[in-house]
Structures are given as structure tokens and as C-alpha cells.
């Protein structure tokens, strides 16, 4: 299924539910913690991948960073779809959008355990980053577009 930008209210609800289920709920974070203040900014691009049965199976977003730079955040793929190319499709969609916007590089803070996935797609580790919820180490990664 192609990646798209969520438009319908039901798609937005499923988008945020998946972000919560994958990125926040396993660490006992409260509902609402999957949202960010700039989610509604006109410069933020949201990506949604739909499974063949119509359910949302992957989400991610792109927001502006520094000059010529975008940041990928909130990449989440439902467990049944992990390892099936969904994350790659989401990144390719956001990278194409970043190029369309004239951005020259993307950065992201990846969970250390996911760094290999991003490296296979051309991202390089820059340095260690924060530790989320006190238990999930992250690394800062970047890719020239």
C-alpha cells in the first residue's frame, strides 16, 4: 500500500493510536504523550502506511530543523508489520517530501537498537543522544539528501 498523508478524522485517530501503542504505552506513558505541540504546524508532514486490510500499520512525521534541515520523528510500525519494508516506505515518503521542500539533510534520534535499520537506508550515527524514559538510549543520526 502506498504511504499517504492522513486526512480523515478516522485516519488521524488511528495515526495517533499507533504512535501511542508503539512509542509510549509500553513504557507506561499517559495517553496524549504521543502528541507534540508542532504536530498541527503547517510545516509538519505526517506519513501513514495502511495495511492491505485498511488498518494503519505505520506512521512517521517530518518537521523543520535548522536551515536546510528536516527532522524525522515518531516513526512507529505496528509489530505485525515490522520487518516488512513499512519503515523504509515511510522514510522514502518523508525524504521525497524533504527534497520537495528544498531540504538538504535529515536528522533523527533513533533508539540505539534501531540504528542498524537507519544505517541500511543511508543514515550515519553522529553521536549518542538522550535516554528516553530513563531506559531507552538514542543516537543522533543524519543523512544528506
C-alpha positions in Angstrom: 0.0 0.0 0.0 1.3 3.5 -0.7 2.2 5.9 2.0 -0.2 8.9 2.3 -0.9 11.9 4.5 -3.7 11.3 6.9 -6.8 13.4 6.1 -9.9 11.9 7.5 -10.7 12.1 11.2 -10.6 8.3 11.5 -7.1 8.2 9.9 -5.8 10.8 12.4 -7.3 8.8 15.3 -5.6 5.6 14.1 -2.4 7.5 13.4 -2.1 8.8 17.0 -3.3 5.5 18.4 -0.5 3.7 16.7 2.1 6.3 17.8 0.8 5.8 21.4 0.7 2.0 21.2 4.2 1.6 19.9 6.1 4.6 21.3 4.5 5.4 24.6 2.2 2.7 26.1 4.9 0.0 26.6 6.7 2.4 29.0 3.5 3.3 30.9 3.4 6.8 29.5 0.0 8.6 29.7 -2.3 8.9 26.7 -1.6 12.2 25.0 2.2 11.8 25.4 2.3 10.6 21.8 1.4 14.1 20.6 3.8 17.1 20.1 3.0 20.8 20.1 4.1 21.2 16.5 2.0 18.3 15.1 -0.5 20.8 13.7 2.1 23.2 12.3 1.7 23.7 8.5 5.4 22.9 8.1 4.9 19.4 9.6 4.3 16.5 7.2 2.7 13.3 8.5 3.0 9.9 6.8 0.7 7.0 7.2 1.0 3.5 5.8 -2.1 1.4 5.5 -2.1 -2.4 5.6 -4.0 -4.3 2.9 -6.9 -4.8 5.3 -7.2 -1.0 5.6 -5.7 -0.7 9.1 -2.9 1.8 9.8 0.3 -0.2 10.1 2.9 2.5 10.2 3.3 6.3 10.8 6.1 8.9 10.9 6.5 12.6 10.6 8.8 15.3 9.2 9.3 18.7 10.7 11.7 21.5 10.0 15.1 21.5 11.8 17.9 24.0 11.3 18.5 25.8 7.9 18.1 23.3 5.1 17.4 20.5 7.6 14.4 18.4 8.4 13.8 16.1 11.4 12.1 12.7 11.3 10.2 11.9 14.5 7.6 9.5 15.8 8.4 6.6 13.4 6.2 3.7 14.5 5.4 0.5 12.8 2.8 -2.0 14.2 4.6 -5.2 15.4 3.0 -7.5 12.8 4.4 -5.2 10.0 7.9 -4.7 11.4 10.5 -6.2 9.1 8.2 -5.9 6.0 9.5 -2.7 4.5 7.0 -0.4 6.1 9.6 1.7 7.8 11.6 2.0 4.6 8.4 3.2 2.7 7.7 5.8 5.4 11.2 7.1 5.2 11.2 7.2 1.4 8.0 9.2 1.5 9.4 11.7 4.0 12.7 12.0 2.2 10.9 12.8 -1.1 8.8 15.4 0.7 12.0 16.9 2.3 13.6 17.2 -1.2 10.4 18.8 -2.5 10.8 21.4 0.3 14.4 22.0 -0.7 15.9 20.5 2.4 19.5 19.2 2.1 19.7 16.9 5.1 17.6 14.9 7.6 18.3 14.2 11.2 16.6 11.9 13.6 17.1 10.5 17.1 16.9 6.7 16.8 16.6 4.2 19.5 20.0 2.6 19.7 18.6 -0.8 18.8 17.1 0.6 15.6 20.3 2.4 14.4 21.1 -0.5 12.0 17.8 -0.1 10.2 18.5 3.6 9.5 22.2 2.9 8.6 21.0 0.4 5.9 19.0 3.3 4.5 21.9 5.7 4.4 21.8 7.4 7.8 25.0 7.8 9.8 25.4 7.9 13.5 26.6 11.3 14.6 26.8 10.9 18.4 24.9 9.4 21.3 21.8 11.3 22.2 19.3 11.2 25.1 17.9 8.3 27.0 14.1 8.3 26.8 12.1 7.4 29.9 15.5 6.7 31.6 15.8 3.3 29.8 15.9 3.7 26.0 19.2 5.1 24.7 19.1 7.0 21.5 21.6 8.1 18.9 21.6 11.2 16.7 21.7 10.2 13.0 21.8 12.2 9.8 21.6 11.7 6.1 22.4 14.1 3.2 19.6 14.3 0.6 
